[in-house]
């Protein structure tokens, strides 16, 4: 199957499988799994933080970040389209008793900082206390500019807020921005990074921040059931993903651009190729046939996420030849 539903579907490489099979392990809840410890130390150094924590998922990493920055009855500001607001089961509110205050995202994925300032609650016992601004980069495949992220840092400093980045695909953002990832992460008090999306690991995310912040997050990770035992088996693949995965992300971006251009040549598809910035492509079926197209492609051995718009995601298991197969199959669908 050619699977373009998400970059979460990537399968571990042979090198990852070999590393997992031979990983040196210990009990990570006791802090003595050497492979986990090595991954966390490497990640902290690579992304410019004091400390890092290996978590099961990006959802867990974001939850731990919000709960570490905020207490019960506090509030965090985020985008209306933010993953940790829309797609993570309401965890901050349900498990952390932290109130989200969503703000409409701009077309480029950013949040208007004047609107964010207006959303900060007064120091009055009628209101939740605003503690945190959470951004996402990339968001829907779009990249926040370095200048905007600097402005967000200044905004948070001026308003005594912490700044968190849902950086599930932050390395995609760095590739598109033509910068080292630390040019992005330096603006934030905490960052979450997904190892199991475009970087290719089978499981896991990282949460990064100060030593004191990660100590709080580690306690909370245990509370929510995220304390793993011989987790070095997973961390071994995560280390390879973090070291090698970013080096080939430009290929995914190039394939996404190629796919966008091919879809734009079809009168039945509505797409602006200029809006494809990284590895996520959005297109609409003008005739409203997204579900029928999905079913047809499934029969051809191609998986997509149908919707309005359709989302196609390129990744390490999708080659240029696979993109050509997809485009040919879509043309055949409209010709049948």
C-alpha positions as CSV (number, residue, x, y, z in Angstrom):
1,X,0.0,0.0,0.0
2,X,1.0,3.6,-0.7
3,X,-0.1,5.4,2.4
4,X,-0.5,9.2,2.3
5,X,-2.9,9.6,5.3
6,X,-0.2,10.9,7.6
7,X,3.6,10.8,8.3
8,X,2.7,8.9,11.4
9,X,2.5,5.8,9.3
10,X,6.2,5.6,8.6
11,X,7.8,2.2,9.3
12,X,11.1,1.8,11.2
13,X,14.1,1.3,9.0
14,X,16.2,-1.8,9.1
15,X,18.9,0.1,11.0
16,X,16.2,1.1,13.6
17,X,15.0,-2.5,13.9
18,X,18.6,-3.7,14.5
19,X,19.2,-1.0,17.1
20,X,16.0,-1.9,18.9
21,X,16.9,-5.5,19.0
22,X,20.3,-4.9,20.5
23,X,19.5,-1.9,22.7
24,X,21.0,-1.8,26.2
25,X,18.1,-1.3,28.6
26,X,17.2,-0.7,32.2
27,X,14.2,0.5,34.2
28,X,13.4,4.0,33.0
29,X,11.1,4.8,35.9
30,X,14.2,4.4,38.1
31,X,16.1,6.5,35.6
32,X,18.5,3.8,34.8
33,X,17.8,2.9,31.2
34,X,21.0,4.0,29.5
35,X,19.5,4.2,26.0
36,X,16.7,6.5,27.1
37,X,19.1,8.6,29.1
38,X,21.4,8.9,26.1
39,X,18.5,10.0,23.8
40,X,17.3,12.6,26.3
41,X,20.8,14.0,26.8
42,X,21.4,14.1,23.0
43,X,18.1,15.7,22.3
44,X,18.6,18.4,25.0
45,X,22.0,19.3,23.5
46,X,20.7,19.2,19.9
47,X,17.8,21.5,20.5
48,X,19.4,23.8,22.9
49,X,17.8,23.0,26.3
50,X,18.9,21.9,29.7
51,X,16.9,18.7,29.8
52,X,14.6,16.4,27.9
53,X,12.0,13.8,28.6
54,X,11.1,10.8,26.4
55,X,7.3,10.4,26.2
56,X,5.0,7.9,24.4
57,X,3.3,10.4,22.2
58,X,3.1,14.1,21.1
59,X,-0.2,14.3,22.8
60,X,1.4,13.3,26.1
61,X,4.3,15.6,25.6
62,X,2.0,18.6,25.0
63,X,-0.2,17.6,28.0
64,X,2.8,17.4,30.3
65,X,4.0,20.8,29.0
66,X,0.7,22.6,29.7
67,X,0.3,20.9,33.1
68,X,3.9,21.8,34.1
69,X,3.5,25.4,33.1
70,X,-0.1,25.9,34.5
71,X,-1.9,24.9,37.6
72,X,-5.5,24.0,38.2
73,X,-7.8,26.9,37.2
74,X,-5.1,28.6,35.1
75,X,-5.4,29.3,31.4
76,X,-3.3,28.9,28.3
77,X,-3.7,30.8,25.0
78,X,-3.5,28.9,21.7
79,X,-4.7,28.9,18.1
80,X,-8.2,27.8,17.2
81,X,-6.6,25.2,14.9
82,X,-3.9,24.1,17.5
83,X,-3.5,20.4,17.8
84,X,-3.4,20.5,21.6
85,X,-6.7,22.3,21.5
86,X,-8.6,20.5,18.8
87,X,-7.2,17.0,18.5
88,X,-5.9,15.9,21.8
89,X,-9.1,14.9,23.6
90,X,-9.4,18.1,25.7
91,X,-6.6,16.6,27.9
92,X,-5.4,19.9,29.4
93,X,-9.0,20.7,30.6
94,X,-10.0,17.2,31.6
95,X,-6.7,16.0,33.2
96,X,-5.0,19.3,34.1
97,X,-8.0,21.5,34.9
98,X,-6.3,24.1,32.7
99,X,-8.7,26.3,30.6
100,X,-7.8,26.8,26.9
101,X,-8.5,30.2,25.4
102,X,-8.4,29.6,21.6
103,X,-7.8,32.5,19.3
104,X,-8.4,32.4,15.5
105,X,-5.4,31.5,13.5
106,X,-4.3,33.8,10.7
107,X,-4.0,32.2,7.2
108,X,-0.3,31.7,7.7
109,X,-0.9,29.8,11.0
110,X,0.2,32.5,13.3
111,X,-1.9,34.1,16.1
112,X,-2.5,37.8,16.0
113,X,-0.6,39.0,19.1
114,X,-2.8,42.0,19.7
115,X,-5.8,39.6,19.9
116,X,-3.7,37.4,22.3
117,X,-3.0,40.4,24.4
118,X,-6.7,41.2,24.6
119,X,-7.4,37.7,25.6
120,X,-5.1,37.8,28.7
121,X,-7.4,37.9,31.7
122,X,-7.2,40.7,34.3
123,X,-5.8,40.0,37.8
124,X,-9.3,39.5,39.2
125,X,-10.6,36.4,41.1
126,X,-13.5,36.2,38.6
127,X,-11.1,35.0,35.9
128,X,-8.7,32.2,35.2
129,X,-5.0,33.3,35.4
130,X,-3.4,33.4,32.0
131,X,0.0,31.6,32.3
132,X,1.0,30.4,28.8
133,X,1.0,31.0,25.1
134,X,1.2,27.8,23.0
135,X,2.2,28.0,19.3
136,X,2.5,25.2,16.7
137,X,5.2,25.0,14.0
138,X,4.5,23.6,11.5
139,X,0.8,24.0,11.7
140,X,-1.2,22.4,8.9
141,X,2.0,22.2,7.0
142,X,2.6,25.9,7.3
143,X,5.7,27.4,8.7
144,X,5.8,30.3,11.3
145,X,8.4,32.9,10.3
146,X,11.5,33.4,12.5
147,X,10.5,37.0,12.9
148,X,7.1,36.2,14.2
149,X,8.4,33.7,16.7
150,X,10.8,36.4,18.0
151,X,7.8,38.7,18.3
152,X,6.0,36.0,20.3
153,X,8.9,35.7,22.7
154,X,8.9,39.5,23.3
155,X,5.2,39.4,23.7
156,X,5.4,36.7,26.4
157,X,8.2,38.5,28.2
158,X,6.2,41.7,28.3
159,X,3.1,39.9,29.6
160,X,4.8,37.5,32.1
161,X,3.8,34.4,30.1
162,X,5.6,31.2,29.3
163,X,5.9,30.2,25.7
164,X,5.5,26.6,24.5
165,X,5.9,25.2,21.0
166,X,4.1,22.2,19.8
167,X,7.0,21.3,17.5
168,X,5.8,17.9,16.3
169,X,7.2,18.8,12.9
170,X,9.7,21.5,14.0
171,X,12.4,19.9,11.9
172,X,10.2,20.3,8.8
173,X,9.9,24.0,9.8
174,X,13.7,24.3,10.1
175,X,14.3,22.8,6.7
176,X,11.8,25.1,5.1
177,X,13.2,28.1,7.0
178,X,16.7,27.1,5.9
179,X,18.0,27.3,9.4
180,X,19.2,25.1,12.2
181,X,16.4,24.0,14.5
182,X,17.9,25.9,17.4
183,X,17.1,29.2,15.6
184,X,13.5,28.2,16.2
185,X,13.7,26.5,19.6
186,X,15.7,29.3,21.2
187,X,12.5,31.4,21.5
188,X,10.6,28.9,23.7
189,X,10.5,27.9,27.3
190,X,9.5,24.4,26.2
191,X,9.2,22.4,23.0
192,X,7.6,19.1,22.1
193,X,9.1,17.1,19.2
194,X,7.5,14.1,17.5
195,X,10.0,11.3,16.6
196,X,7.3,9.1,15.0
197,X,6.2,11.4,12.2
198,X,8.6,12.5,9.4
199,X,11.6,11.5,11.4
200,X,10.5,7.9,11.1
201,X,10.7,6.3,14.6
202,X,7.9,3.8,15.4
203,X,6.9,5.4,18.7
204,X,7.7,8.4,20.8
205,X,8.1,12.1,21.3
206,X,10.3,14.4,23.4
207,X,9.6,17.3,25.7
208,X,12.4,19.8,26.2
209,X,12.9,22.6,28.7
210,X,14.8,23.6,31.8
211,X,15.9,21.1,34.3
212,X,13.3,22.2,36.8
213,X,10.6,22.1,34.2
214,X,11.5,18.5,33.1
215,X,11.5,17.4,36.7
216,X,7.9,18.6,37.1
217,X,7.0,17.0,33.8
218,X,8.6,13.7,34.8
219,X,6.4,13.6,38.0
220,X,3.4,14.3,35.9
221,X,4.3,11.7,33.3
222,X,4.2,9.1,36.1
223,X,0.8,10.4,37.2
224,X,-0.8,10.0,33.8
225,X,0.6,6.5,33.3
226,X,3.5,7.4,31.0
227,X,6.3,5.8,33.1
228,X,7.8,3.1,30.9
229,X,10.2,0.4,32.0
230,X,12.7,-1.0,29.5
231,X,11.9,1.9,27.1
232,X,15.4,1.8,25.6
233,X,14.1,-0.5,23.0
234,X,12.0,2.4,21.7
235,X,14.5,5.1,22.4
236,X,17.1,3.3,20.3
237,X,15.0,3.9,17.2
238,X,14.2,7.5,18.4
239,X,17.9,8.3,18.6
240,X,18.4,7.3,15.0
241,X,15.3,9.2,13.9
242,X,16.6,12.4,15.6
243,X,20.1,12.1,14.2
244,X,19.3,11.0,10.7
245,X,15.6,11.9,10.0
246,X,16.1,15.6,9.5
247,X,18.7,15.1,6.8
248,X,16.2,13.8,4.3
249,X,13.0,15.9,5.1
250,X,13.7,18.1,2.0
251,X,12.8,15.0,-0.1
252,X,9.4,14.9,1.4
253,X,8.9,18.6,0.7
254,X,10.0,18.2,-2.9
255,X,7.6,15.3,-3.4
256,X,4.8,17.4,-1.8
257,X,5.6,20.3,-4.2
258,X,5.6,17.8,-7.1
259,X,2.3,16.4,-6.0
260,X,0.8,19.9,-5.7
261,X,1.9,20.8,-9.2
262,X,0.4,17.6,-10.6
263,X,-2.9,18.1,-8.9
264,X,-3.1,21.7,-10.2
265,X,-3.0,20.4,-13.7
266,X,-6.3,18.6,-13.2
267,X,-9.4,20.7,-13.8
268,X,-11.3,18.5,-11.3
269,X,-9.0,19.4,-8.4
270,X,-8.9,22.7,-6.7
271,X,-5.4,23.6,-5.2
272,X,-3.0,26.5,-4.9
273,X,0.5,24.9,-5.2
274,X,2.0,28.0,-3.6
275,X,0.4,27.1,-0.3
276,X,2.3,23.8,-0.1
277,X,5.3,24.7,2.1
278,X,6.4,21.4,3.7
279,X,5.1,17.8,3.4
280,X,1.4,18.4,3.7
281,X,-0.8,19.0,0.6
282,X,-4.4,20.1,0.7
283,X,-6.7,19.9,-2.3
284,X,-10.5,19.8,-3.0
285,X,-12.5,17.8,-5.4
286,X,-14.5,20.4,-7.3
287,X,-17.3,17.8,-7.9
288,X,-17.5,16.9,-4.2
289,X,-16.2,13.3,-4.9
290,X,-13.7,13.1,-2.1
291,X,-15.2,9.9,-0.5
292,X,-15.6,8.2,-3.9
293,X,-12.0,9.1,-4.8
294,X,-10.8,7.7,-1.5
295,X,-12.6,4.4,-2.1
296,X,-11.3,4.2,-5.7
297,X,-7.7,4.8,-4.6
298,X,-8.0,2.2,-1.8
299,X,-8.9,-0.3,-4.4
300,X,-5.7,0.7,-6.3
301,X,-3.6,0.2,-3.1
302,X,-3.4,3.9,-2.2
303,X,-4.6,5.3,1.1
304,X,-5.6,8.9,1.6
305,X,-7.6,10.9,4.2
306,X,-10.8,12.1,2.5
307,X,-12.3,15.4,3.6
308,X,-12.9,18.9,2.4
309,X,-10.1,19.4,1.7
310,X,-8.4,16.2,1.1
311,X,-5.0,16.0,3.0
312,X,-2.1,14.2,1.4
313,X,1.1,13.7,3.5
314,X,4.5,12.8,2.0
315,X,7.1,10.9,4.1
316,X,10.0,8.6,3.9
317,X,7.9,5.7,2.7
318,X,6.5,7.7,-0.2
319,X,8.8,8.0,-3.3
320,X,8.5,10.2,-6.4
321,X,7.4,7.1,-8.2
322,X,4.6,6.6,-5.7
323,X,3.5,10.2,-6.2
324,X,3.3,9.5,-10.0
325,X,1.2,6.4,-9.2
326,X,-1.1,8.5,-7.2
327,X,-1.5,11.2,-9.8
328,X,-2.1,8.5,-12.5
329,X,-4.8,6.9,-10.4
330,X,-6.6,10.2,-9.8
331,X,-6.6,10.9,-13.5
332,X,-8.0,7.4,-14.1
333,X,-10.7,8.0,-11.6
334,X,-11.9,11.1,-13.3
335,X,-11.7,9.4,-16.7
336,X,-13.8,6.4,-15.7
